Amino acid sequence: MKKTILTAAAALMLAACGGSKQGTAQTTETALDVPGFNADSAYGYVASQCSFGPRVMNSAAHDSCAVFLAEKFKTYGLDVKVQEGDSRLYDGTPIHLSNIMASTPDTDTDKPRLLICSHWDSRPWADHDDDSANHRTPIDGANDGASGVAVMMEIARLIQSDSLAVGIDFVCFDAEDCGTPEWDAMAGYDANSWCIGSQWWAQHVETDVPYYGKFRYGILLDMVGGSNCVFQKEAYSKYYAQNVVDKVWAAAARLGYGNYFKDEEGGAVTDDHLQVNKAGIRCIDIIASDIDSEGHFPCTWHTVNDNLQNINRQTMQVVGHTLLEVIYNEK
């Protein structure tokens, strides 16, 4: 994905054609029996993904990690389907992609469902690194990719024995982060070179997605495991699904996480949630900004420093706990 931040006004035009230092998060009891999110467990899922090496397209690390993700979701009692597809990178390189879909099995076919998603591939090029010698180096994508999947896995582990009012579908989108590199000036910018996996998913949603037509809304997770992070209200999310933004931010506020989930307007981000919205499912993006850089992405974004050493358990705790609060309060 090309994570381009635009102004909110620009986001609405396109759709129509830092705060202070964060403190220690405080939690409060909720009326429902919401399970506790285990950040150490989530951290372990990040480590497992990174252990394969950079999960770039057409690599052994990528293919091995895909098998790991599918099998892990199965161990938590979910029905897993891998959506395979063939596409091309910005420069014409053929790729084979795998979108991994894991669904809670429900005998009640009329039960409404929630979609929770993240991308699982990592950037082939550290083209935003301060050292130009690293610009063609693949990144681990510990935060940008693995953290969102790790939060989903921990939620899947926690909900497996519970009877929820809604079904849950997890989607790990592939080929999100292989858009045109900044060093290839001759190629020019192409928005379609990002989010290739979710583009494929949206194009085949009616035939390939088991519970299509049952989704109340979707939530995309992106870079939810970094340090010094806050989450602003992303502009496309507000345009397409204002009430879902309100629901999630209200849940965070109830839990005492307002210093993370800021009541602030964010920019517009080209991310997988746009393709989900195109498929007719209202979807928001929970995506991190650096608290010190006026809405810019975390400093490890698209650099070789996006590794396990820079993962912050507390950030994943905040996001995971908030999502559980949302899920368990659905009626």
Residue pairs with C-beta under 8 A, 6 or more apart in sequence:
1 119
1 176
1 177
1 179
1 194
1 195
1 222
1 269
1 270
1 271
1 272
2 179
2 180
2 189
2 191
2 193
2 194
2 270
3 222
3 269
3 270
3 271
3 287
3 297
3 301
4 268
4 269
4 270
5 266
5 267
5 268
5 269
5 295
5 296
5 297
6 14
6 235
6 267
6 268
7 235
7 267
7 268
8 235
8 238
8 265
8 266
8 267
8 268
10 235
10 268
11 235
11 236
11 239
11 267
11 268
12 235
12 239
14 268
15 236
15 239
15 240
18 230
18 289
18 290
18 291
18 292
18 293
18 294
18 295
19 230
19 259
19 262
19 264
19 291
21 291
22 228
22 230
22 259
22 260
22 291
23 259
24 314
25 255
25 256
25 257
25 259
25 260
25 314
25 317
25 318
26 256
27 255
27 256
27 321
28 254
28 255
28 256
30 254
30 255
30 325
30 328
30 329
32 328
32 329
33 328
34 321
34 324
34 325
34 328
35 158
35 159
35 162
35 324
35 328
36 321
37 154
37 155
37 158
37 316
37 317
37 320
37 321
37 324
38 154
38 158
39 313
39 314
39 316
39 317
39 320
40 313
41 154
41 157
42 147
42 150
42 151
42 153
42 154
42 225
42 313
42 316
42 317
42 320
43 150
43 311
43 313
43 316
44 150
45 72
45 146
45 149
45 150
45 153
45 154
46 142
46 146
46 147
46 150
46 225
46 308
46 311
47 308
48 68
48 72
49 55
49 65
49 68
49 69
49 120
49 142
49 145
49 146
49 149
49 150
50 140
50 141
50 142
50 146
50 307
50 308
52 61
52 62
52 64
52 65
52 68
53 59
53 61
53 138
53 140
54 61
54 122
54 124
54 138
54 139
54 140
54 141
55 61
55 62
55 65
55 120
55 121
55 122
55 141
55 145
55 146
56 62
56 121
56 122
56 123
56 124
56 138
56 178
57 89
57 93
57 95
57 96
57 97
57 121
57 124
57 174
57 175
57 178
58 93
58 95
58 96
62 121
65 120
66 82
66 98
66 100
66 120
66 174
69 100
69 120
69 149
69 172
70 80
70 82
70 100
70 102
72 153
73 80
73 100
73 102
73 153
73 156
73 170
74 80
74 102
76 102
76 153
76 156
76 157
76 160
77 104
77 105
77 160
78 102
78 103
78 104
78 105
78 156
78 160
78 170
79 102
79 103
79 104
79 105
79 210
80 100
80 101
80 102
80 103
81 101
81 102
81 103
81 208
81 210
82 98
82 99
82 100
82 101
83 98
83 99
83 100
83 101
83 200
83 201
83 204
83 208
84 96
84 97
84 98
85 96
85 97
85 98
85 99
85 197
85 200
85 204
86 94
86 95
86 96
86 97
87 94
87 95
87 97
87 175
87 196
87 199
87 200
88 94
88 95
89 95
89 178
89 193
89 196
90 178
90 179
90 180
90 184
90 187
90 190
90 193
91 184
91 187
95 175
95 178
95 196
97 174
97 175
97 196
97 197
97 200
98 174
99 171
99 172
99 173
99 174
99 197
99 198
99 200
99 201
100 120
100 171
100 172
100 174
101 169
101 170
101 171
101 172
101 209
101 210
102 156
102 169
102 170
102 171
102 172
103 113
103 167
103 168
103 169
103 170
103 210
103 211
104 159
104 164
104 167
104 168
104 169
106 167
110 214
111 165
111 166
111 167
111 214
112 166
112 167
112 214
112 215
112 216
112 330
113 166
113 167
113 168
113 169
113 211
113 214
113 215
113 216
114 166
114 167
114 168
114 169
114 215
114 216
114 217
114 218
114 219
114 327
114 330
115 169
115 171
115 215
115 217
115 218
115 219
115 276
115 281
115 283
116 152
116 155
116 168
116 169
116 170
116 171
116 218
116 219
116 221
116 323
117 148
117 152
117 170
117 171
117 172
117 173
117 198
117 218
117 219
117 220
117 221
117 272
117 273
117 276
117 283
118 145
118 147
118 148
118 149
118 151
118 152
118 171
118 172
118 173
118 220
118 221
118 222
118 272
119 145
119 148
119 172
119 173
119 174
119 176
119 177
119 195
119 197
119 198
119 222
119 272
120 145
120 146
120 149
120 172
120 173
120 174
121 141
121 145
121 174
121 175
121 176
121 177
121 178
121 197
122 138
122 139
122 140
122 141
122 144
122 145
122 146
122 177
122 306
123 138
123 139
123 141
123 144
123 145
123 177
123 178
123 302
123 306
124 138
124 177
124 178
124 181
125 135
125 136
125 137
125 138
125 139
125 181
125 183
125 302
126 134
126 135
126 136
126 137
126 138
126 139
126 302
126 303
126 304
127 135
127 136
127 181
127 182
127 183
127 302
128 182
128 301
128 302
128 303
129 135
129 137
129 302
129 303
129 304
129 305
130 303
131 304
134 303
134 304
135 181
135 182
135 183
136 181
136 183
137 304
139 302
139 303
139 304
139 306
139 307
140 146
140 306
140 307
140 308
141 177
141 306
142 225
142 306
142 307
142 308
142 310
142 311
143 223
143 224
143 225
143 226
143 288
143 298
143 300
143 306
143 310
143 311
144 177
144 222
144 223
144 300
144 301
144 302
144 306
145 176
145 177
146 225
147 221
147 223
147 224
147 225
147 226
147 311
147 315
147 316
148 220
148 221
148 222
148 223
148 224
148 225
149 172
150 225
150 316
151 221
151 224
151 225
151 316
151 319
151 320
151 323
152 170
152 172
152 221
154 320
155 168
155 170
155 320
155 323
155 324
155 327
156 168
156 170
158 324
159 168
159 327
164 327
164 328
164 330
165 330
165 331
166 216
166 327
166 330
167 211
167 214
168 327
169 209
169 210
169 211
169 215
171 201
173 195
173 197
173 198
173 201
173 272
174 196
174 197
175 195
175 196
175 197
175 200
176 194
176 195
176 196
176 197
176 198
176 271
176 272
177 194
178 193
178 194
178 196
179 190
179 191
179 193
179 194
179 195
180 187
180 188
180 189
180 190
180 193
181 187
191 270
192 199
194 270
195 270
195 271
195 272
195 274
195 275
197 272
198 272
198 274
198 275
198 276
199 275
201 208
201 209
201 275
201 276
201 279
202 275
202 276
202 278
202 279
205 212
205 279
205 280
206 212
212 279
215 281
216 282
216 330
217 241
217 244
217 281
217 282
217 283
217 284
218 273
218 276
218 281
218 282
218 283
218 284
219 244
219 248
219 283
219 284
219 286
219 323
219 326
220 271
220 272
220 273
220 276
220 283
220 284
220 285
220 286
220 287
221 286
221 287
221 319
222 269
222 271
222 272
222 285
222 286
222 287
222 288
223 229
223 287
223 288
223 297
223 298
223 301
224 286
224 287
224 288
224 315
224 316
224 319
225 311
225 312
225 315
225 316
226 288
226 298
226 300
226 310
226 311
226 312
226 315
227 298
227 310
227 312
227 315
228 290
228 291
228 292
228 298
228 299
229 260
229 288
229 289
229 290
229 291
229 298
229 312
229 315
230 259
230 260
230 261
230 262
230 288
230 289
230 291
231 260
231 261
231 262
231 286
231 287
231 288
231 289
231 319
232 262
232 264
232 265
232 266
232 267
232 289
232 295
233 245
233 249
233 262
233 263
233 264
233 265
233 266
234 266
234 267
234 268
234 269
234 284
234 285
234 287
235 265
235 266
235 267
235 268
235 269
236 268
236 269
236 271
236 273
236 274
236 277
236 285
237 244
237 245
237 273
237 283
237 284
237 285
238 245
238 265
240 273
240 277
240 282
240 283
240 284
241 277
241 282
241 283
241 284
244 282
244 283
244 284
245 284
247 326
248 261
248 284
248 286
248 322
248 323
248 326
249 261
249 263
251 322
251 325
251 326
251 329
252 258
252 260
252 261
252 318
252 322
252 325
253 261
254 325
255 321
255 322
255 325
257 318
257 321
257 322
260 315
260 318
261 318
261 322
266 287
266 289
266 295
267 295
269 285
269 287
271 285
271 287
272 285
273 283
273 284
273 285
276 283
277 283
286 319
288 297
288 298
288 315
289 295
289 296
289 297
289 298
290 296
290 297
290 298
290 299
293 299
299 305
300 306
300 307
300 310
